[in-house]
Amino acid sequence: MSLHSIQKQNVVNAVYEQIKEKLLDGSWPPGSKLPSESELTASFNVSRVSIRSAVQRLRDLGIVVTQQGKGSFVSKNINQQSLLNEQQPIMHLSREEFHDMMVFRQTVEFKCMELAVINATEEDIAALEQALNRMLVNKDDYKKYSQADFDFHLAIAKASQNKVFYNVMNSIKDTYYYYLEELNRALGISLESVEAHIKVFMAIKNRDSSTAVSVLNEAMSENDTAIKKLKQGVSDKS
């Protein structure tokens, strides 16, 4: 299949559909690297903005994965069925990876919450509130929401006044952000997720560690159930 120059009004959708056809016919198999942005721009005869928007749409669905400094790659997890079933995002985070992070959070972050309730300064509470407000403002943009989400949890570690915990959280920033971004992209940013963060913030502000821990633990359990259903749905369709 050859690529066709596009002059239509809805160029992003047209680019998206042509790229998807290339994936369906096997021209760009799972794990392969997509042509560069400049190459796609020349092939389709459209703007870089249109190419970026089309690739972003594929990325939002988990069909394409972008690696910093390396480019965009076709997900290794896709098949024809997952390409045809666009409503079902592909989760790249395995349940094992989720569980590993959940255990880390129950071990480290829960303790940070307990310490934050005791040690948080007014500046710490303000930093938490600022991160929470950025989450609320960006709840329709999973990338910006995820960055604010990480900053919220990092602020909890800082509020603990334990430099070791804070440095550990900072040292795994990329891993933690990837975990949050995958959850927010594939599962969506739900009202329950937003409300859980508000409850955690209010609990810490009100010096109530048991409520903060309970709310976060329940939210993680709900995510675990959602991941199980999502992966089961993909398995049933493959």
Accessible surface in RSA format (square Angstrom, percent):
REM  Atomic radii and reference values for relative SASA: ProtOr
REM  Chains: A
REM  Algorithm: Lee & Richards
REM  Probe-radius: 1.40
REM  Slices: 20
REM RES _ NUM      All-atoms   Total-Side   Main-Chain    Non-polar    All polar
REM                ABS   REL    ABS   REL    ABS   REL    ABS   REL    ABS   REL
RES MET A   1    95.90  49.7  30.98  20.5  64.92 154.6  41.39  35.2  54.51  72.2
RES SER A   2    75.20  63.5  62.19  83.0  13.01  30.0  49.94 106.3  25.26  35.4
RES LEU A   3    48.81  27.2  23.84  17.1  24.97  62.8  23.84  16.7  24.97  67.2
RES HIS A   4   106.81  58.4 103.36  71.8   3.45   8.8  68.74  70.8  38.07  44.3
RES SER A   5    65.72  55.5  39.21  52.3  26.52  61.1  37.33  79.5  28.39  39.8
RES ILE A   6    10.61   6.0   5.87   4.4   4.74  11.4   8.40   6.0   2.21   6.0
RES GLN A   7   138.18  77.3 103.45  75.6  34.73  82.7  62.42 132.9  75.76  57.5
RES LYS A   8   157.06  76.6 145.71  89.4  11.36  27.0  95.19  85.7  61.88  65.9
RES GLN A   9   181.37 101.4 152.82 111.7  28.56  68.0  64.61 137.5 116.76  88.6
RES ASN A  10    92.27  63.6  83.49  80.7   8.77  21.1  36.41  87.6  55.86  54.0
RES VAL A  11    36.50  24.0  35.93  32.5   0.56   1.4  35.93  31.2   0.56   1.5
RES VAL A  12    45.32  29.8  45.02  40.8   0.30   0.7  45.02  39.1   0.30   0.8
RES ASN A  13    54.01  37.2  53.66  51.9   0.34   0.8   6.83  16.4  47.18  45.6
RES ALA A  14    22.08  20.3  14.83  22.9   7.26  16.5  21.31  30.0   0.77   2.0
RES VAL A  15     0.00   0.0   0.00   0.0   0.00   0.0   0.00   0.0   0.00   0.0
RES TYR A  16     0.00   0.0   0.00   0.0   0.00   0.0   0.00   0.0   0.00   0.0
RES GLU A  17    60.37  34.7  60.37  45.7   0.00   0.0  26.87  52.0  33.50  27.3
RES GLN A  18    20.36  11.4  20.36  14.9   0.00   0.0  11.71  24.9   8.65   6.6
RES ILE A  19     0.06   0.0   0.06   0.0   0.00   0.0   0.06   0.0   0.00   0.0
RES LYS A  20    22.01  10.7  22.01  13.5   0.00   0.0   5.35   4.8  16.66  17.7
RES GLU A  21    81.69  46.9  79.66  60.3   2.04   4.8  25.69  49.7  56.00  45.7
RES LYS A  22    24.21  11.8  24.21  14.9   0.00   0.0   1.25   1.1  22.96  24.5
RES LEU A  23    10.85   6.0   0.12   0.1  10.74  27.0   0.12   0.1  10.74  28.9
RES LEU A  24    39.71  22.1  33.03  23.6   6.68  16.8  33.23  23.3   6.48  17.4
RES ASP A  25    75.75  53.1  36.50  36.3  39.25  92.8  45.77 107.7  29.98  29.9
RES GLY A  26    44.35  54.7   0.00   N/A  44.35  54.7  27.00  74.1  17.35  38.9
RES SER A  27    50.41  42.6  19.67  26.2  30.74  70.8  18.26  38.9  32.14  45.0
RES TRP A  28    31.48  12.6  30.84  14.9   0.64   1.5  13.81   7.4  17.66  28.7
RES PRO A  29    64.11  46.7  63.39  57.8   0.72   2.6  64.11  52.9   0.00   0.0
RES PRO A  30    73.15  53.3  52.27  47.6  20.88  75.9  52.27  43.2  20.88 129.8
RES GLY A  31    28.89  35.6   0.00   N/A  28.89  35.6   9.67  26.5  19.22  43.0
RES SER A  32    29.96  25.3  20.02  26.7   9.94  22.9  29.33  62.5   0.63   0.9
RES LYS A  33   114.59  55.9  93.97  57.7  20.62  49.1  47.89  43.1  66.71  71.1
RES LEU A  34     5.55   3.1   1.71   1.2   3.84   9.6   1.74   1.2   3.81  10.3
RES PRO A  35    40.58  29.6  26.99  24.6  13.58  49.4  35.27  29.1   5.31  33.0
RES SER A  36    51.47  43.5  41.12  54.9  10.36  23.9  46.56  99.1   4.92   6.9
RES GLU A  37    54.67  31.4  45.07  34.1   9.60  22.9  24.28  47.0  30.40  24.8
RES SER A  38    55.39  46.8  48.00  64.1   7.39  17.0  28.30  60.3  27.09  37.9
RES GLU A  39    97.33  55.9  91.38  69.1   5.94  14.2  39.21  75.8  58.12  47.4
RES LEU A  40     3.78   2.1   3.69   2.6   0.08   0.2   3.78   2.7   0.00   0.0
RES THR A  41    29.54  21.0  28.56  29.0   0.99   2.4  28.56  38.4   0.99   1.5
RES ALA A  42    80.76  74.3  51.22  79.0  29.54  67.2  61.87  87.1  18.89  50.0
RES SER A  43    49.39  41.7  28.90  38.6  20.49  47.2  13.66  29.1  35.73  50.1
RES PHE A  44     0.00   0.0   0.00   0.0   0.00   0.0   0.00   0.0   0.00   0.0
RES ASN A  45    86.50  59.7  72.69  70.2  13.81  33.3  13.81  33.2  72.69  70.3
RES VAL A  46    18.37  12.1   3.01   2.7  15.36  37.0  13.74  11.9   4.63  12.6
RES SER A  47    61.53  52.0  46.58  62.2  14.95  34.4  48.80 103.9  12.74  17.8
RES ARG A  48   107.70  45.2 103.94  53.0   3.75   8.9  34.01  46.5  73.68  44.7
RES VAL A  49   100.61  66.2 100.30  90.8   0.31   0.8 100.34  87.2   0.28   0.7
RES SER A  50     9.98   8.4   9.64  12.9   0.34   0.8   0.34   0.7   9.64  13.5
RES ILE A  51     1.92   1.1   1.92   1.4   0.00   0.0   1.92   1.4   0.00   0.0
RES ARG A  52   127.94  53.7 121.63  62.0   6.31  15.0  48.92  66.9  79.02  47.9
RES SER A  53    45.30  38.3  34.56  46.1  10.74  24.7  18.86  40.2  26.44  37.0
RES ALA A  54     0.00   0.0   0.00   0.0   0.00   0.0   0.00   0.0   0.00   0.0
RES VAL A  55    11.87   7.8  11.87  10.7   0.00   0.0  11.87  10.3   0.00   0.0
RES GLN A  56    51.23  28.6  51.23  37.4   0.00   0.0  34.89  74.3  16.34  12.4
RES ARG A  57    85.01  35.7  81.63  41.6   3.38   8.1  36.19  49.5  48.83  29.6
RES LEU A  58     0.00   0.0   0.00   0.0   0.00   0.0   0.00   0.0   0.00   0.0
RES ARG A  59    47.82  20.1  46.73  23.8   1.09   2.6  16.42  22.4  31.40  19.0
RES ASP A  60    51.69  36.2  47.34  47.1   4.35  10.3  18.36  43.2  33.33  33.2
RES LEU A  61    32.25  18.0  31.83  22.8   0.42   1.1  31.83  22.4   0.42   1.1
RES GLY A  62     0.67   0.8   0.00   N/A   0.67   0.8   0.67   1.8   0.00   0.0
RES ILE A  63     2.40   1.4   2.40   1.8   0.00   0.0   2.40   1.7   0.00   0.0
RES VAL A  64     1.02   0.7   0.00   0.0   1.02   2.5   0.00   0.0   1.02   2.8
RES VAL A  65    50.46  33.2  48.39  43.8   2.07   5.0  50.46  43.8   0.00   0.0
RES THR A  66    63.26  45.0  38.37  38.9  24.90  59.3  38.37  51.5  24.90  37.6
RES GLN A  67    75.90  42.4  70.69  51.7   5.21  12.4  25.86  55.1  50.04  38.0
RES GLN A  68   179.84 100.6 153.28 112.0  26.57  63.3  63.76 135.7 116.08  88.0
RES GLY A  69    84.40 104.1   0.00   N/A  84.40 104.1  42.98 117.9  41.43  92.8
RES LYS A  70   130.55  63.7 120.71  74.1   9.84  23.4  75.60  68.0  54.95  58.5
RES GLY A  71    29.68  36.6   0.00   N/A  29.68  36.6  25.99  71.3   3.69   8.3
RES SER A  72    20.50  17.3  15.76  21.0   4.74  10.9   6.27  13.3  14.23  19.9
RES PHE A  73    41.95  21.0  41.95  26.0   0.00   0.0  41.95  25.4   0.00   0.0
RES VAL A  74     1.62   1.1   0.00   0.0   1.62   3.9   0.00   0.0   1.62   4.4
RES SER A  75     2.86   2.4   0.35   0.5   2.51   5.8   2.51   5.3   0.35   0.5
RES LYS A  76   171.84  83.8 146.18  89.7  25.65  61.1  89.06  80.2  82.78  88.2
RES ASN A  77    85.37  58.9  61.50  59.4  23.87  57.5  19.88  47.8  65.50  63.3
RES ILE A  78    12.44   7.1   3.07   2.3   9.37  22.6   3.07   2.2   9.37  25.4
RES ASN A  79    60.75  41.9  52.02  50.3   8.72  21.0  39.01  93.9  21.73  21.0
RES GLN A  80   108.66  60.8 105.08  76.8   3.58   8.5  39.22  83.5  69.44  52.7
RES GLN A  81    78.96  44.2  75.77  55.4   3.19   7.6  13.84  29.5  65.12  49.4
RES SER A  82    14.50  12.3   6.57   8.8   7.94  18.3  12.00  25.5   2.51   3.5
RES LEU A  83     3.22   1.8   3.17   2.3   0.05   0.1   3.22   2.3   0.00   0.0
RES LEU A  84   109.74  61.1  85.66  61.3  24.08  60.5  86.18  60.5  23.56  63.4
RES ASN A  85    29.24  20.2  25.22  24.4   4.03   9.7   8.96  21.6  20.28  19.6
RES GLU A  86    34.19  19.6  30.31  22.9   3.88   9.2  11.26  21.8  22.93  18.7
RES GLN A  87   154.88  86.6 125.40  91.6  29.48  70.2  72.13 153.5  82.74  62.8
RES GLN A  88    40.94  22.9  36.19  26.4   4.75  11.3   6.13  13.1  34.81  26.4
RES PRO A  89    27.09  19.7  27.09  24.7   0.00   0.0  27.09  22.4   0.00   0.0
RES ILE A  90     9.85   5.6   9.75   7.3   0.11   0.3   9.85   7.1   0.00   0.0
RES MET A  91     9.04   4.7   1.30   0.9   7.75  18.4   1.30   1.1   7.75  10.3
RES HIS A  92    34.71  19.0  17.79  12.4  16.92  43.3  14.96  15.4  19.74  23.0
RES LEU A  93     4.90   2.7   4.90   3.5   0.00   0.0   4.90   3.4   0.00   0.0
RES SER A  94    35.94  30.4  35.16  46.9   0.78   1.8  31.40  66.9   4.54   6.4
RES ARG A  95    68.88  28.9  67.66  34.5   1.22   2.9  20.95  28.6  47.93  29.1
RES GLU A  96   121.80  69.9 119.81  90.6   1.99   4.7  65.16 126.0  56.64  46.2
RES GLU A  97    82.57  47.4  76.68  58.0   5.89  14.0  33.92  65.6  48.65  39.7
RES PHE A  98     0.07   0.0   0.07   0.0   0.00   0.0   0.07   0.0   0.00   0.0
RES HIS A  99    62.18  34.0  62.02  43.1   0.17   0.4  41.88  43.2  20.30  23.6
RES ASP A 100   104.06  72.9  94.23  93.8   9.83  23.2  28.82  67.8  75.24  75.0
RES MET A 101    15.45   8.0  12.04   8.0   3.41   8.1  14.58  12.4   0.87   1.2
RES MET A 102    31.34  16.2  31.34  20.7   0.00   0.0  29.42  25.0   1.92   2.5
RES VAL A 103    88.66  58.3  88.66  80.3   0.00   0.0  88.66  77.0   0.00   0.0
RES PHE A 104    45.02  22.5  39.04  24.2   5.98  15.6  44.64  27.1   0.38   1.1
RES ARG A 105     7.51   3.2   7.51   3.8   0.00   0.0   0.00   0.0   7.51   4.5
RES GLN A 106    67.90  38.0  54.47  39.8  13.43  32.0  16.33  34.8  51.57  39.1
RES THR A 107    92.96  66.1  74.27  75.3  18.69  44.5  65.89  88.5  27.07  40.9
RES VAL A 108    19.34  12.7  19.26  17.4   0.09   0.2  19.34  16.8   0.00   0.0
RES GLU A 109     0.98   0.6   0.84   0.6   0.14   0.3   0.98   1.9   0.00   0.0
RES PHE A 110    22.50  11.3  22.50  13.9   0.00   0.0  22.50  13.6   0.00   0.0
RES LYS A 111    93.98  45.8  92.02  56.5   1.96   4.7  48.43  43.6  45.55  48.5
RES CYS A 112     0.58   0.4   0.58   0.6   0.00   0.0   0.01   0.0   0.57   0.6
RES MET A 113     0.00   0.0   0.00   0.0   0.00   0.0   0.00   0.0   0.00   0.0
RES GLU A 114    68.13  39.1  66.75  50.5   1.38   3.3  17.33  33.5  50.80  41.5
RES LEU A 115    37.24  20.7  37.24  26.6   0.00   0.0  37.24  26.2   0.00   0.0
RES ALA A 116     0.00   0.0   0.00   0.0   0.00   0.0   0.00   0.0   0.00   0.0
RES VAL A 117    16.67  11.0  14.02  12.7   2.65   6.4  14.02  12.2   2.65   7.2
RES ILE A 118   131.23  74.7 102.26  76.2  28.97  69.8 107.60  77.5  23.63  64.1
RES ASN A 119    56.02  38.6  42.17  40.7  13.85  33.4  10.67  25.7  45.35  43.8
RES ALA A 120     7.76   7.1   0.00   0.0   7.76  17.7   0.00   0.0   7.76  20.6
RES THR A 121    60.93  43.3  54.32  55.1   6.61  15.8  57.39  77.1   3.54   5.4
RES GLU A 122   151.65  87.1 141.13 106.8  10.52  25.0  56.99 110.2  94.65  77.3
RES GLU A 123   129.21  74.2 120.54  91.2   8.68  20.7  68.74 133.0  60.48  49.4
RES ASP A 124     9.07   6.4   7.67   7.6   1.40   3.3   1.47   3.5   7.60   7.6
RES ILE A 125    20.16  11.5  20.16  15.0   0.00   0.0  20.16  14.5   0.00   0.0
RES ALA A 126    42.16  38.8  38.66  59.7   3.50   8.0  41.66  58.7   0.50   1.3
RES ALA A 127    41.58  38.2  35.77  55.2   5.81  13.2  37.43  52.7   4.15  11.0
RES LEU A 128     0.00   0.0   0.00   0.0   0.00   0.0   0.00   0.0   0.00   0.0
RES GLU A 129    72.05  41.4  72.05  54.5   0.00   0.0   8.96  17.3  63.09  51.5
RES GLN A 130   116.46  65.1 113.61  83.0   2.86   6.8  39.01  83.0  77.45  58.7
RES ALA A 131     3.74   3.4   3.15   4.9   0.59   1.3   3.20   4.5   0.53   1.4
RES LEU A 132     9.34   5.2   9.34   6.7   0.00   0.0   9.34   6.6   0.00   0.0
RES ASN A 133    71.03  49.0  70.36  68.0   0.66   1.6  21.23  51.1  49.80  48.1
RES ARG A 134    98.00  41.1  97.27  49.6   0.73   1.7  52.65  72.0  45.35  27.5
RES MET A 135     1.55   0.8   1.55   1.0   0.00   0.0   1.55   1.3   0.00   0.0
RES LEU A 136    56.13  31.3  53.66  38.4   2.47   6.2  54.01  37.9   2.12   5.7
RES VAL A 137   124.05  81.6  92.93  84.1  31.12  75.0 100.40  87.2  23.65  64.2
RES ASN A 138    32.63  22.5  29.22  28.2   3.41   8.2   3.41   8.2  29.22  28.2
RES LYS A 139   104.52  51.0  97.16  59.6   7.36  17.5  57.02  51.3  47.50  50.6
RES ASP A 140   141.98  99.5 104.08 103.6  37.89  89.6  41.85  98.5 100.12  99.9
RES ASP A 141    55.05  38.6  51.14  50.9   3.90   9.2  22.18  52.2  32.86  32.8
RES TYR A 142    30.52  14.2  27.91  15.9   2.61   6.8  26.37  19.8   4.15   5.1
RES LYS A 143    71.85  35.1  69.99  42.9   1.86   4.4  46.19  41.6  25.66  27.3
RES LYS A 144   123.91  60.4 118.27  72.6   5.64  13.4  66.53  59.9  57.38  61.1
RES TYR A 145     0.15   0.1   0.15   0.1   0.00   0.0   0.14   0.1   0.02   0.0
RES SER A 146     0.00   0.0   0.00   0.0   0.00   0.0   0.00   0.0   0.00   0.0
RES GLN A 147    61.50  34.4  61.50  44.9   0.00   0.0  33.54  71.4  27.96  21.2
RES ALA A 148     0.25   0.2   0.25   0.4   0.00   0.0   0.25   0.4   0.00   0.0
RES ASP A 149     3.93   2.8   3.93   3.9   0.00   0.0   0.00   0.0   3.93   3.9
RES PHE A 150     0.18   0.1   0.18   0.1   0.00   0.0   0.18   0.1   0.00   0.0
RES ASP A 151    36.68  25.7  32.94  32.8   3.74   8.8  13.10  30.8  23.58  23.5
RES PHE A 152     0.16   0.1   0.16   0.1   0.00   0.0   0.16   0.1   0.00   0.0
RES HIS A 153     1.94   1.1   1.89   1.3   0.05   0.1   0.78   0.8   1.16   1.3
RES LEU A 154    26.42  14.7  26.42  18.9   0.00   0.0  26.42  18.6   0.00   0.0
RES ALA A 155    12.68  11.7   7.33  11.3   5.35  12.2  11.40  16.1   1.28   3.4
RES ILE A 156     0.00   0.0   0.00   0.0   0.00   0.0   0.00   0.0   0.00   0.0
RES ALA A 157     0.75   0.7   0.56   0.9   0.19   0.4   0.56   0.8   0.19   0.5
RES LYS A 158   112.39  54.8 107.98  66.3   4.41  10.5  65.46  58.9  46.93  50.0
RES ALA A 159     0.00   0.0   0.00   0.0   0.00   0.0   0.00   0.0   0.00   0.0
RES SER A 160     1.39   1.2   0.00   0.0   1.39   3.2   0.00   0.0   1.39   2.0
RES GLN A 161    94.40  52.8  63.44  46.4  30.96  73.7  32.94  70.1  61.46  46.6
RES ASN A 162    50.87  35.1  44.99  43.5   5.88  14.2   8.22  19.8  42.64  41.2
RES LYS A 163   170.01  82.9 163.93 100.6   6.09  14.5 107.60  96.8  62.42  66.5
RES VAL A 164   104.21  68.6 102.40  92.7   1.81   4.4 104.05  90.4   0.15   0.4
RES PHE A 165    45.29  22.7  45.29  28.1   0.00   0.0  45.29  27.5   0.00   0.0
RES TYR A 166    58.36  27.2  58.36  33.2   0.00   0.0  33.36  25.1  25.00  30.8
RES ASN A 167    87.39  60.3  83.37  80.6   4.02   9.7  25.23  60.7  62.16  60.1
RES VAL A 168    54.46  35.8  53.14  48.1   1.32   3.2  54.39  47.3   0.07   0.2
RES MET A 169     0.29   0.1   0.29   0.2   0.00   0.0   0.28   0.2   0.01   0.0
RES ASN A 170    59.09  40.7  48.23  46.6  10.86  26.1  14.10  33.9  44.98  43.5
RES SER A 171    89.29  75.5  47.35  63.2  41.94  96.6  49.69 105.8  39.60  55.5
RES ILE A 172    47.98  27.3  44.39  33.1   3.59   8.6  47.98  34.6   0.00   0.0
RES LYS A 173    86.03  42.0  85.73  52.6   0.29   0.7  35.82  32.2  50.20  53.5
RES ASP A 174   121.76  85.3 113.00 112.5   8.77  20.7  38.95  91.7  82.81  82.6
RES THR A 175    82.77  58.9  76.21  77.3   6.56  15.6  49.20  66.1  33.57  50.8
RES TYR A 176     0.00   0.0   0.00   0.0   0.00   0.0   0.00   0.0   0.00   0.0
RES TYR A 177    50.81  23.7  50.81  28.9   0.00   0.0  41.05  30.9   9.75  12.0
RES TYR A 178    89.18  41.6  88.36  50.3   0.82   2.1  75.10  56.4  14.08  17.4
RES TYR A 179     3.08   1.4   3.08   1.8   0.00   0.0   3.08   2.3   0.00   0.0
RES LEU A 180     7.08   3.9   7.08   5.1   0.00   0.0   7.08   5.0   0.00   0.0
RES GLU A 181    25.62  14.7  25.62  19.4   0.00   0.0   1.14   2.2  24.48  20.0
RES GLU A 182     8.47   4.9   8.47   6.4   0.00   0.0   0.00   0.0   8.47   6.9
RES LEU A 183     9.73   5.4   9.01   6.4   0.72   1.8   9.26   6.5   0.47   1.3
RES ASN A 184    12.40   8.6   9.90   9.6   2.50   6.0   0.27   0.6  12.14  11.7
RES ARG A 185    23.19   9.7   8.06   4.1  15.13  36.0   6.97   9.5  16.22   9.8
RES ALA A 186     8.71   8.0   0.00   0.0   8.71  19.8   0.00   0.0   8.71  23.1
RES LEU A 187    51.00  28.4  17.77  12.7  33.22  83.5  21.81  15.3  29.19  78.5
RES GLY A 188    36.08  44.5   0.00   N/A  36.08  44.5  27.91  76.6   8.17  18.3
RES ILE A 189    41.26  23.5   8.33   6.2  32.93  79.4   8.65   6.2  32.61  88.5
RES SER A 190    48.04  40.6  38.52  51.4   9.52  21.9  37.34  79.5  10.70  15.0
RES LEU A 191   122.37  68.1 111.29  79.6  11.08  27.9 114.76  80.6   7.61  20.5
RES GLU A 192   105.71  60.7  99.88  75.6   5.83  13.9  48.04  92.9  57.67  47.1
RES SER A 193    30.52  25.8  23.44  31.3   7.08  16.3  22.61  48.1   7.92  11.1
RES VAL A 194    12.19   8.0  11.63  10.5   0.56   1.4  12.19  10.6   0.00   0.0
RES GLU A 195    74.91  43.0  74.32  56.2   0.59   1.4  20.17  39.0  54.74  44.7
RES ALA A 196    14.40  13.2  12.30  19.0   2.09   4.8  14.05  19.8   0.34   0.9
RES HIS A 197    20.13  11.0  19.60  13.6   0.53   1.4  18.90  19.5   1.23   1.4
RES ILE A 198    63.28  36.0  63.28  47.1   0.00   0.0  63.28  45.6   0.00   0.0
RES LYS A 199   115.15  56.2 110.97  68.1   4.18  10.0  59.09  53.2  56.06  59.7
RES VAL A 200     3.48   2.3   3.48   3.1   0.00   0.0   3.48   3.0   0.00   0.0
RES PHE A 201     9.10   4.6   9.10   5.6   0.00   0.0   9.10   5.5   0.00   0.0
RES MET A 202    79.99  41.4  79.99  52.9   0.00   0.0  65.31  55.5  14.68  19.4
RES ALA A 203     5.69   5.2   0.56   0.9   5.13  11.7   5.24   7.4   0.45   1.2
RES ILE A 204     0.00   0.0   0.00   0.0   0.00   0.0   0.00   0.0   0.00   0.0
RES LYS A 205    97.98  47.8  83.92  51.5  14.06  33.5  41.50  37.4  56.48  60.2
RES ASN A 206    97.24  67.1  71.97  69.5  25.27  60.8  24.14  58.1  73.10  70.7
RES ARG A 207   112.39  47.2  91.24  46.5  21.14  50.3  49.51  67.7  62.87  38.1
RES ASP A 208    53.40  37.4  48.66  48.4   4.74  11.2  17.92  42.2  35.48  35.4
RES SER A 209    32.39  27.4  30.16  40.3   2.23   5.1   1.18   2.5  31.22  43.7
RES SER A 210    81.65  69.0  69.01  92.1  12.64  29.1  55.20 117.5  26.45  37.1
RES THR A 211    55.94  39.8  51.99  52.7   3.95   9.4  36.04  48.4  19.89  30.1
RES ALA A 212     0.00   0.0   0.00   0.0   0.00   0.0   0.00   0.0   0.00   0.0
RES VAL A 213    30.07  19.8  30.07  27.2   0.00   0.0  30.07  26.1   0.00   0.0
RES SER A 214    65.68  55.5  57.26  76.4   8.41  19.4  28.94  61.6  36.73  51.5
RES VAL A 215    22.09  14.5  19.88  18.0   2.21   5.3  20.84  18.1   1.25   3.4
RES LEU A 216    10.19   5.7  10.01   7.2   0.18   0.5  10.19   7.2   0.00   0.0
RES ASN A 217    54.89  37.9  54.75  52.9   0.15   0.4   1.85   4.5  53.04  51.3
RES GLU A 218   104.06  59.7  98.50  74.5   5.56  13.2  35.96  69.6  68.10  55.6
RES ALA A 219    20.68  19.0  17.65  27.2   3.03   6.9  19.36  27.3   1.32   3.5
RES MET A 220     1.08   0.6   1.08   0.7   0.00   0.0   1.08   0.9   0.00   0.0
RES SER A 221    57.62  48.7  52.40  69.9   5.22  12.0  32.44  69.1  25.18  35.3
RES GLU A 222    88.74  50.9  80.87  61.2   7.88  18.8  43.23  83.6  45.52  37.2
RES ASN A 223    41.57  28.7  41.40  40.0   0.17   0.4   0.17   0.4  41.40  40.0
RES ASP A 224    26.44  18.5  26.44  26.3   0.00   0.0   0.87   2.1  25.56  25.5
RES THR A 225    68.00  48.4  64.96  65.9   3.05   7.3  41.05  55.1  26.95  40.7
RES ALA A 226    35.41  32.6  28.68  44.3   6.73  15.3  32.75  46.1   2.66   7.1
RES ILE A 227     0.04   0.0   0.04   0.0   0.00   0.0   0.04   0.0   0.00   0.0
RES LYS A 228   118.20  57.7 116.36  71.4   1.84   4.4  59.80  53.8  58.40  62.2
RES LYS A 229   145.89  71.2 134.85  82.7  11.04  26.3  84.89  76.4  61.00  65.0
RES LEU A 230    18.49  10.3  12.95   9.3   5.54  13.9  18.16  12.8   0.33   0.9
RES LYS A 231    64.21  31.3  59.17  36.3   5.04  12.0  39.38  35.4  24.83  26.4
RES GLN A 232    97.42  54.5  94.28  68.9   3.14   7.5  36.39  77.5  61.02  46.3
RES GLY A 233    15.60  19.2   0.00   N/A  15.60  19.2  15.32  42.0   0.28   0.6
RES VAL A 234    45.52  30.0  43.14  39.1   2.38   5.7  44.75  38.9   0.77   2.1
RES SER A 235    68.37  57.8  53.88  71.9  14.49  33.4  23.84  50.8  44.53  62.4
RES ASP A 236   102.27  71.6  66.64  66.3  35.63  84.2  30.34  71.4  71.92  71.7
RES LYS A 237    95.61  46.6  78.37  48.1  17.24  41.1  58.23  52.4  37.38  39.8
RES SER A 238    92.22  77.9  33.35  44.5  58.88 135.6  43.93  93.6  48.29  67.7
END  Absolute sums over single chains surface
CHAIN  1 A    12235.3      10379.9       1855.4       6634.1       5601.2
END  Absolute sums over all chains
TOTAL         12235.3      10379.9       1855.4       6634.1       5601.2
